[in-house]
Structures are given as C-alpha cells and as structure tokens.
Amino acid sequence: MKYTCIPKWSTPNAKDEFDYKLQTKEEVNAQLKEWDEKGITVTPMFYRRLYPGYFDKSLFKSSDLRAEAVQAKLNLRELPFTVLQRKRLKYLVQGREKNGILKINCKRYDNYRHNLAKTEEIIKEVILEALRAPRTPVQEINNPYTRAKNEAKRSRKKKMELFGAPLTPQKP
C-alpha cells in the first residue's frame, strides 16, 4: 500500500551497495605488484576453439567464416579478492561466472588470434575494474555497531600492551 501523505524525501530508500570511493590506478597497480610478489597470476585455465555450430546446432554445416571463436575459462577462487572486490566482480560479469569459474566467449573476428587477444583484454579489464573496489569493508566501517565493537577490541589491545598483563583476574 502506498501512502500519499508521506513525502518522497522521508520514505526510506534502498542503499546502493556500490556506494563507496574507488581505489586509484596507483593503488590497483600496487595490489597487482603484491600479487606478482606472491606468485599469483591472472591466466585463464584453458582456451578452446569453437566450431560454427557450437552455439546453434542448425549452423553446423553452414559456411560461417567465424569458425575461429574462442572460449576462455578463469578460476576466480584462486585470486585473492576482498569481499567488496568479489561482489563488484560478480556484478560486472553478471551470469558469466558459475561456481567461481568465469567463462568468456569471443567470436567477433574472423581470426583466432584476434579473438584470443580480445578475450584476454576483456578478462584483464574486468579484473582491473573489480580491483578498484576498496580493500577495507566500507559497510562495516559505516555501521556504528561494528565500529564500536572494533574500537573496543583496539582499546583492549592497547591496555594489554600498556600493562603487559591480562586484564581479567586469574585464579591462583
């Protein structure tokens, strides 16, 4: 039921889950350098050539010149994304990801090498765009309950550092 007496500015709106400040290009490059130092590479599991009737079986005996289509699969579970980065990646690929595996098809060009290069470019752009999400969980920082809980943990650790002894009395 919709009430006409309540003005639009006082009705609650759903919060946009992607309403946060994005990382800069330098921060993304720093994260990619960390991945390189740890030995994490962004390479697809395998590439596959697709025949003309792969998408539509009625075209199997057609004279389609784009027989050099490429399908690339990338295991996203091996990449160390943060929670927000993973959500952003799922939003960006929208249905091309299933059980942690991203599948991208390209049949734009007549040449296999051009399709292969385009597929690699798409994967690189999607991952770079997903990495622009912040590393810190913004929703937890904005939530006053979580913020108070984290401050209590920090103050307890500081007290333990100052006094060097546990804060709770121990039994003899």
Residue, then its C-alpha position, 0 to 999 in steps of 0.5 A: m500500500k502506498y501512502t500519499c501523505i508521506p513525502k518522497w524525501s522521508t520514505p526510506n530508500a534502498k542503499d546502493e551497495f556500490d556506494y563507496k570511493l574507488q581505489t586509484k590506478e596507483e593503488v590497483n597497480a600496487q595490489l597487482k605488484e603484491w600479487d606478482e610478489k606472491g606468485i599469483t597470476v591472472t591466466p585463464m585455465f584453458y582456451r578452446r576453439l569453437y566450431p560454427g555450430y557450437f552455439d546453434k546446432s542448425l549452423f553446423k554445416s553452414s559456411d560461417l567464416r567465424a569458425e575461429a571463436v574462442q572460449a576462455k575459462l578463469n578460476l576466480r577462487e584462486l585470486p585473492f579478492t576482498v569481499l567488496q572486490r568479489k561482489r563488484l566482480k560478480y556484478l560486472v560479469q553478471g551470469r558469466e561466472k558459475n561456481g567461481i569459474l568465469k567463462i568468456n566467449c569471443k567470436r567477433y573476428d574472423n581470426y583466432r588470434h584476434n579473438l584470443a587477444k580480445t578475450e584476454e583484454i576483456i578478462k584483464e579489464v574486468i579484473l582491473e575494474a573489480l580491483r578498484a573496489p576498496r580493500t577495507p569493508v566500507q559497510e562495516i566501517n559505516n555501521p556504528y555497531t561494528r565500529a564500536k565493537n572494533e574500537a573496543k577490541r583496539s582499546r583492549k589491545k592497547k591496555m594489554e600492551l600498556f600493562g603487559a598483563p591480562l586484564t581479567p583476574q586469574k585464579p591462583 
